[in-house]
Every structure is written in structure tokens, then in C-alpha cells.
Amino acid sequence: MNKILLSSLILIAAAVPAAPAAAVKPSGYEPYTQAAFDAAAGQQRVLFFHATWCPNCKAANADITANLATLPKNIVIFKTDYDREVALKKKYGITAQHTFVLVNAQGNAVRKWAGGGLKQIVANVTKASE
């Protein structure tokens, strides 16, 4: 009986997931969430105000996804839902989809531009860093 109980406890302990590791900083291209955005405060953060119905947004999304391997490791692009993120649009003065905002560690806009793909994102982040 004790061997069965001990075996059961070992199996249960093995099935319990380990405690989560420290939060991993986002990298690359991912959907916007406040938690992921906050976790990336030490990186160059770009908000991409994307609308699913916007052909230019679709083209930019395809370009970013296809060329993601060329994105510098210190840049994180957050695909931000233009139709749902009303408070963010207001905070950054966004009036049109396919708008990008480079945000500093304090959450303030450093640079804002409309249009383009991954090359333009990297160029605008680089210009702002100079």
C-alpha cells in the first residue's frame, strides 16, 4: 500500500508544472497586450496600429512577417488593433490605421509615421536613436 501511495505521489509531483520562470521579454512581432508592452520597456517598442480591413495594413503585416529574421533583436513591434485599442489611439493621437509609433521606456511617443513596412520601421527607429 505504501509503495502504491509513494508511486502515486511521485507521478502527481512529476505532472505538476514547475513554477514559472521570470517574465521573458517579448521580442520580434507580436499582438499588443499591456503586459507584453510593459515587459519590453528596455527595448525599442513600436506600436503598429493595424486594421484587419485595411489593405495597406495587410501588406505591412505580410512584409513584417516575411522579413522578421532581419528585425534587430532590440526592436519589438506590437500589432495593435486599430478598432479596439481606443485608449491607445487617443493617447498617441492616432487618426488613421497603418500608423506606427515608436515609444520610449516611459511610454511616450518618440516618433510617429504613417505607412511603410519593416524597412521603414527599422529606419525610423534607427533615426530616433541617433
LUMVO-827769 format. One record per residue (C-alpha): chain; y, x, z. Coordinates in steps of 0.25 Angstrom, whole numbers. Each point is the difference from the previous one (the first is absolute). Layout:
BEGIN
+--------+-------+-------+-------+
! chaine ! north !  east !    up !
+--------+-------+-------+-------+
!      A !     Y !     X !     Z !
...
+--------+-------+-------+-------+
This chain:
BEGIN
+--------+-------+-------+-------+
! chaine ! north !  east !    up !
+--------+-------+-------+-------+
!      A !     0 !     0 !     0 !
!      A !    10 !    11 !     4 !
!      A !    -3 !     7 !   -14 !
!      A !     3 !   -12 !    -7 !
!      A !    13 !    -2 !     7 !
!      A !     4 !    14 !    -2 !
!      A !    -4 !    -1 !   -14 !
!      A !     9 !   -12 !    -2 !
!      A !    12 !     6 !     7 !
!      A !    -1 !    12 !    -9 !
!      A !     0 !    -9 !   -12 !
!      A !    11 !    -8 !     5 !
!      A !     8 !    12 !     3 !
!      A !    -2 !     6 !   -14 !
!      A !     4 !   -13 !    -6 !
!      A !    14 !     0 !     7 !
!      A !    11 !     6 !    -8 !
!      A !     7 !    12 !     6 !
!      A !    14 !    -1 !     5 !
!      A !    10 !     0 !   -12 !
!      A !     6 !    13 !    -3 !
!      A !    15 !     2 !     1 !
!      A !     7 !    -8 !   -11 !
!      A !    -1 !     7 !   -14 !
!      A !    13 !     2 !    -7 !
!      A !     0 !    -8 !   -13 !
!      A !     0 !     8 !   -13 !
!      A !     2 !    -4 !   -14 !
!      A !     2 !   -14 !    -5 !
!      A !    -4 !   -12 !     9 !
!      A !     5 !   -14 !     3 !
!      A !    11 !    -1 !    10 !
!      A !    -2 !    -3 !    14 !
!      A !     9 !     3 !    11 !
!      A !   -10 !     8 !     8 !
!      A !    -4 !     9 !   -12 !
!      A !    15 !     1 !    -3 !
!      A !     3 !     5 !    14 !
!      A !   -12 !     9 !     0 !
!      A !     6 !     7 !   -12 !
!      A !    13 !     3 !     6 !
!      A !    -2 !    15 !    -1 !
!      A !    -2 !    -1 !   -15 !
!      A !     9 !    -4 !   -12 !
!      A !    -1 !   -15 !     0 !
!      A !     3 !    -8 !   -13 !
!      A !     0 !   -16 !     0 !
!      A !    -4 !    -5 !   -13 !
!      A !     5 !   -15 !    -1 !
!      A !   -11 !    -5 !    -9 !
!      A !    -2 !   -14 !    -5 !
!      A !   -14 !    -5 !    -6 !
!      A !     7 !    -8 !   -11 !
!      A !     9 !    12 !    -4 !
!      A !    -5 !     7 !   -13 !
!      A !     9 !    13 !     4 !
!      A !    -7 !     0 !    14 !
!      A !   -14 !    -1 !    -6 !
!      A !     3 !    12 !    -9 !
!      A !     6 !     8 !    11 !
!      A !   -12 !    -4 !     9 !
!      A !   -10 !     4 !   -11 !
!      A !     8 !    14 !    -2 !
!      A !     0 !     3 !    14 !
!      A !   -15 !    -3 !     2 !
!      A !    -4 !     8 !   -13 !
!      A !     8 !    12 !     4 !
!      A !    -2 !    -1 !    16 !
!      A !    -6 !    14 !     0 !
!      A !    13 !     6 !    -4 !
!      A !     8 !    -6 !    11 !
!      A !     4 !    11 !    10 !
!      A !    -7 !    -2 !    14 !
!      A !    13 !    -2 !     7 !
!      A !     4 !   -12 !    -7 !
!      A !    -6 !   -14 !     3 !
!      A !     3 !   -12 !    -9 !
!      A !    -1 !   -14 !     7 !
!      A !    -2 !   -11 !   -10 !
!      A !     9 !   -11 !     6 !
!      A !    -2 !   -14 !    -3 !
!      A !    14 !    -4 !    -6 !
!      A !    -3 !   -15 !     2 !
!      A !    -5 !     1 !    15 !
!      A !     8 !    11 !     6 !
!      A !    13 !    -8 !     1 !
!      A !     5 !     8 !    12 !
!      A !    -2 !    13 !    -6 !
!      A !     7 !    -4 !   -13 !
!      A !    12 !    -4 !     9 !
!      A !     0 !    13 !     8 !
!      A !     0 !     8 !   -13 !
!      A !     9 !    -9 !    -8 !
!      A !   -11 !    -2 !   -11 !
!      A !     4 !   -10 !   -10 !
!      A !   -11 !     2 !   -11 !
!      A !   -14 !     4 !    -1 !
!      A !    -5 !    14 !    -5 !
!      A !    10 !     6 !    10 !
!      A !    -3 !    13 !     8 !
!      A !     6 !     4 !    13 !
!      A !    -2 !    14 !     6 !
!      A !     1 !    -2 !    15 !
!      A !     2 !    11 !    10 !
!      A !    -7 !     2 !    14 !
!      A !    10 !   -10 !     6 !
!      A !    -3 !   -10 !   -10 !
!      A !    13 !     1 !    -7 !
!      A !     1 !    -1 !   -15 !
!      A !     3 !    14 !    -6 !
!      A !    -1 !    -3 !   -15 !
!      A !    -2 !   -13 !    -7 !
!      A !    -3 !    -2 !   -15 !
!      A !    -6 !   -10 !   -10 !
!      A !   -11 !     2 !   -10 !
!      A !    -9 !    12 !    -3 !
!      A !   -14 !     5 !     4 !
!      A !    -6 !    11 !     7 !
!      A !     8 !    11 !    -6 !
!      A !    13 !    -7 !     3 !
!      A !    -4 !    -2 !    14 !
!      A !    -4 !    15 !     2 !
!      A !    13 !     4 !    -7 !
!      A !     9 !    -9 !     9 !
!      A !    -7 !     4 !    13 !
!      A !     2 !    15 !    -4 !
!      A !    15 !    -2 !    -3 !
!      A !     2 !    -7 !    13 !
!      A !    -7 !    12 !     7 !
!      A !     9 !    11 !    -7 !
+--------+-------+-------+-------+
